[in-house]
Amino acid sequence: MRYIDLFCGIGGFRIAINQALKGKNINSKCVFSSDIDPDAQNIYQMNFGEQPAGDITQIEAKNIPDHDILLAGFPCQPFSICGQLKGFEDTRGTLFFDIARILDCKKPNYFILENVKQLVGHNQGKTLQKILEILQQLGYYIQYKVLNALHLGLPQKRERIFIVGYRQPLSFRWEIQNIPMKPLTEILEPQVSAFYYASEKIRNNRLVKYQGKIASEPTIWHENKAGHISAYPYSCALRAGASYNYLLVNGERRLTEREMLRLQGFPDEFKMVASYSTARRLIGNSVPVPCVSRVMNCLLNQDIMNE
Ligand SMILES: C[S@@+](CC[C@H](N)C(=O)[O-])C[C@H]1O[C@@H](n2cnc3c(N)ncnc32)[C@H](O)[C@@H]1O
């Protein structure tokens, strides 16, 4: 199965698809990848031996190799594609347009798109409706679902919408069973350097604001926008641009790069050589691997049933 990895970031989709296809004994090959961010390109190259192409808006669809499945965790741009739009050409200026024009030209059998959960309610649901209509006009049957990484084995509350498209009329079903989350003890490193510890001032400030009991098991303290502190036995969603103290292990220290990768379901062999701030941004932008592999399994199971 040949696939393309658009907006590939550090390759969360690629790891998940390879896992899902390997599980079904299907050979897979990534025939094209693209990301505009040089740091993401470096990490992708380091792990997959391939330098992604750059800005997708500058790449002609006909120059992209043929493929069976298109994968895209596209950026959650503020969409402005509702209104009176008639077709996908009117979405020019949004990165969704680039997905649509590639689907239109290359007509892969399947696609999986991912975005933030907020897309569902954006502009009273009209944005998503428009996206789905355009994908249907391009000849696809569409399904979508919001999945939470917390229900698929990871101790991270991260809700994302997945949109699946296929050209044949399959009786697609979302057969995804909940998996108990790994405890934080399996994610957290036993010892971390002083670099990760918040200053005494910040730690004291957290303790003063925190109203709950101090648990004996590890927790991750989350500061919401109003400055309210909660402690959970899982992490709230990693975010690329959040303050350094938005998530603190036991109210004391930041997550390490490896811990953040584990929270997204990346295997420990994954290499991340970058500054801490770059790593936070890249990992915070990434996709939870088990969510994508479950979605891919739904497609694969369906395909086999209809053969
Ligand atoms: C939500 S992230 C997807 C991350 C990816 N799924 C992963 O597992 O790491 C969106 C990505 O789109 C990339 N991007 C934004 N504009 C782009 C463009 N014009 N061309 C190619 N990539 C772009 C960003 O650099 C970012 O890495």
The ligand as an SDF file (V2000), in Angstrom:
LIG
                    3D

 27 29  0  0  0  0  0  0  0  0999 V2000
   -0.8740   19.6360   13.1910 C   0  0  0  0  0  0  0  0  0  0  0  0
    0.7400   19.5110   12.5350 S   0  0  0  0  0  0  0  0  0  0  0  0
    0.7750   17.8380   11.9750 C   0  0  0  0  0  0  0  0  0  0  0  0
    1.8160   17.0190   12.6730 C   0  0  0  0  0  0  0  0  0  0  0  0
    1.9310   15.5540   12.2850 C   0  0  0  0  0  0  0  0  0  0  0  0
    0.6570   14.8870   12.1470 N   0  0  0  0  0  0  0  0  0  0  0  0
    2.8080   14.8040   13.2920 C   0  0  0  0  0  0  0  0  0  0  0  0
    2.4930   13.6710   13.6760 O   0  0  0  0  0  0  0  0  0  0  0  0
    3.8380   15.3420   13.7280 O   0  0  0  0  0  0  0  0  0  0  0  0
    0.6100   20.4200   11.0550 C   0  0  0  0  0  0  0  0  0  0  0  0
    1.9050   20.5130   10.2620 C   0  0  0  0  0  0  0  0  0  0  0  0
    1.6340   21.2300    9.0470 O   0  0  0  0  0  0  0  0  0  0  0  0
    2.8380   21.8820    8.6740 C   0  0  0  0  0  0  0  0  0  0  0  0
    2.5130   22.9130    7.6620 N   0  0  0  0  0  0  0  0  0  0  0  0
    1.9260   24.1200    7.8480 C   0  0  0  0  0  0  0  0  0  0  0  0
    1.8180   24.7760    6.6790 N   0  0  0  0  0  0  0  0  0  0  0  0
    2.3560   23.9710    5.7260 C   0  0  0  0  0  0  0  0  0  0  0  0
    2.5520   24.1120    4.3190 C   0  0  0  0  0  0  0  0  0  0  0  0
    2.1650   25.2100    3.6640 N   0  0  0  0  0  0  0  0  0  0  0  0
    3.1390   23.0950    3.6420 N   0  0  0  0  0  0  0  0  0  0  0  0
    3.5490   21.9730    4.3090 C   0  0  0  0  0  0  0  0  0  0  0  0
    3.4000   21.8020    5.6470 N   0  0  0  0  0  0  0  0  0  0  0  0
    2.8110   22.7790    6.3470 C   0  0  0  0  0  0  0  0  0  0  0  0
    3.3640   22.4320    9.9900 C   0  0  0  0  0  0  0  0  0  0  0  0
    4.7470   22.7000    9.9060 O   0  0  0  0  0  0  0  0  0  0  0  0
    3.0150   21.2820   10.9480 C   0  0  0  0  0  0  0  0  0  0  0  0
    4.1160   20.4110   11.1280 O   0  0  0  0  0  0  0  0  0  0  0  0
  1  2  1  0
  2  3  1  0
  2 10  1  0
  3  4  1  0
  4  5  1  0
  5  6  1  0
  5  7  1  0
  7  8  2  0
  7  9  1  0
 10 11  1  0
 11 12  1  0
 11 26  1  0
 12 13  1  0
 13 14  1  0
 13 24  1  0
 14 15  1  0
 14 23  1  0
 15 16  2  0
 16 17  1  0
 17 18  1  0
 17 23  2  0
 18 19  1  0
 18 20  2  0
 20 21  1  0
 21 22  2  0
 22 23  1  0
 24 25  1  0
 24 26  1  0
 26 27  1  0
M  CHG  2   2   1   9  -1
M  END
$$$$
